Structure formats: structure tokens, C-alpha cells
């Protein structure tokens, strides 16, 4: 069961949370939708759902970036080296000792 109420109504009747599966929050003057309140019994499910959605969105964005950027492979000789060590190695190769 659901209902719609304003923030003021919700703060005055905090016990309403136990009666509904969720409560839509609406600004009574402008009728602008503000969000949803979910009772504690559903909070973990909602958190998990939002975590999964966020992960999916991040992965989608990463996939789009990688499509244009391509994958850069680091040579084995540069693995586990700092930027300074890599610059020194390249300088030695380029200019000798």
C-alpha cells in the first residue's frame, strides 16, 4: 500500500511509515515530486538495488570511454616501476650511459 504526502505531514505523523510500503513525497504548493520514503524493512533491498544500478552505470560509462580510448598495454619491463624509474630507463636507452 502506498500514499502521497508532504514533508510536513510526514514529520507530524512519523508512525505512518509502518502502515505503507513506501510514501511518495510531494510539495503541496507546487505539486512537485520530491522523492520517496521507504520503511526500514525495505531499506536493505533498496540500498542493494541502488548499489547495483550505480555499478551498472559506472561500468557503462567505463565501457564507452574504453571504446574511444582503446586499451593501452604496458610493456612487461615497465610493470611495477615508478614514473621516475621508467623515465630513467628510457633515458638510458635513448642516450646511453
C-alpha positions in Angstrom: 0.0 0.0 0.0 1.3 3.5 -0.9 0.3 7.1 -0.3 1.4 10.6 -1.1 2.1 13.2 1.5 4.1 16.4 2.1 7.2 16.5 4.2 5.3 18.4 6.9 2.6 15.7 7.1 5.3 13.0 7.4 7.2 14.9 10.2 3.9 15.3 12.1 2.9 11.6 11.6 6.1 9.6 11.7 4.2 6.5 12.6 2.7 6.5 9.1 5.9 4.7 7.8 4.7 1.5 9.4 1.4 1.5 7.5 2.7 1.9 4.0 5.2 0.1 1.7 6.5 3.5 0.6 5.4 7.1 0.7 5.7 9.5 -2.2 6.8 12.9 -1.0 5.3 15.9 -2.9 5.4 19.6 -2.4 1.8 20.5 -1.7 2.0 24.0 -3.1 3.7 23.3 -6.4 2.8 19.6 -6.6 6.5 19.0 -7.4 7.6 15.4 -6.8 10.4 15.3 -4.2 11.2 11.7 -3.6 10.2 8.5 -1.8 10.4 7.4 1.8 10.9 3.7 2.4 10.3 1.9 5.7 13.2 0.2 7.4 12.0 -3.3 6.4 12.8 -2.4 2.8 15.9 -0.3 3.3 18.5 -3.1 2.6 16.7 -4.1 -0.6 16.6 -0.5 -1.8 20.3 0.0 -0.9 21.3 -3.1 -2.8 19.2 -2.2 -5.8 20.8 1.3 -5.9 24.3 -0.1 -5.5 23.7 -2.5 -8.4 22.3 0.4 -10.6 25.3 2.6 -9.7 27.7 -0.2 -10.6 26.0 -0.8 -13.9 26.1 2.9 -14.8 29.8 3.2 -13.9 30.6 0.1 -16.0 28.6 1.5 -18.9 30.4 4.8 -18.7 33.8 3.0 -18.5 32.9 0.8 -21.5 32.0 3.9 -23.5 35.3 5.6 -22.6 37.3 2.4 -23.4 35.6 2.2 -26.8 37.2 5.5 -27.8 40.4 5.4 -25.7 41.3 1.8 -26.5 43.2 -0.3 -24.1 46.8 0.6 -23.5 49.0 -2.3 -22.7 52.1 -1.6 -20.5 55.2 -3.5 -21.5 56.4 -6.1 -19.0 59.6 -4.2 -18.4 57.6 -1.3 -17.1 55.5 -3.3 -14.7 55.8 -2.3 -11.0 58.0 0.6 -11.7 57.6 4.2 -10.7 57.3 7.0 -13.2 60.8 8.1 -12.3 62.3 4.7 -12.8 60.6 4.4 -16.2 62.0 7.9 -17.2 65.5 6.8 -16.2 65.2 3.5 -18.1 64.1 5.4 -21.3 66.8 8.0 -20.9 69.4 5.3 -20.6 68.1 3.5 -23.7 67.9 6.7 -25.6 71.2 8.4 -24.6 73.2 5.5 -23.3 75.2 6.0 -20.1 
